[in-house]
Amino acid sequence: MGKRCPRCNSRFDYPIDTAIQTNQVGTPTRTAHKDWATHCNIPLSEEQLDYITRNYNDLLCPHCMQSIAAEEHPVSVRELSNFLLDLSRTLMGAGAHTSRVVRNVTRIAESFGYKVDMTIFQMHITMTIRHAKDDTVRRTSVGKIGAAAFNFNTISQISTLSWEAHDDHLSFRELLERYKQIIHEPRLSRWWVLGLVTAANACFCRLFGGDVYAMGIVAVATLIGFFIRQEMSARHINHMAIFLVCSFIASLIAATGFWFHLSSTPETALGTSVLFLIPGVPLINSIFDLLEGHVLVGISRAVNALILIVCIALGLSATMLILGLDML
Ligand SMILES: [Zn+2]
């Protein structure tokens, strides 16, 4: 029986009479590939068999199986490029600065014998990946960076994973499994975050010279303000609107110090009540990006952060206007 190889497109003889075992979508099963390799006397590792089953919808010619058997960790340019694009989108969404993303992706690609060129913008990533020894094996892909919550744990774990890929030469399957574990790790409970942010903001008030009553007022303002922020974020409301509303509500609650003369430092309570909204991560990342030559991303991150700071200022001003406070 004559067959056409899906990898090199050449014809070859398939001398076995029994039907090839296929799965639901009509492609040969892993066992079918294995039996055929055994028949041709080509020793394939489990990883190589996985690779063939994942990537080809028909049996390969003996010549192609030989060349795959010579590769210790085979991976197709399509698989690797899809994986690396997803990984870089995750890293950007989790709040990594640009050159860190580029370093992680390059390290993993090199461990599989590929080179990477990336262009990263605020909203999109363009990535071209090519084989280090064969320039014709290349693929360019573009992906959108989704809005995700910052997660430094994800960033540090992916960074560690990229070093493991580099040092221990992980197989593609191992890499993919570890990556899935990392991104599916449960996040810190929102109630924990709420409690910790409240405590941190009250401590900020103390650092800026507020008394114990001011700390109490700031804690209540932060608790309610941050809770509203969590609720609004969960409903995918525009983040500028979120910052405006939360800044207004938190400062309005903090202003009770002026109304009821609860504290001897009411101005500190008012000033620090909105600190939990300051976009620290984009501000720090924008400086890193600017220093490391990713000027466009750096500027766009800085502009984004500045817009949010203006929203905070507007919310705070609204409170001061309504209550007629004049502290300037
Ligand atoms: Zn072939």
Residues whose N, C-alpha, C, O or C-beta is under 5 A from the ligand:
A	BS01	ZN	C5 R7 C8 N9 C61 C64
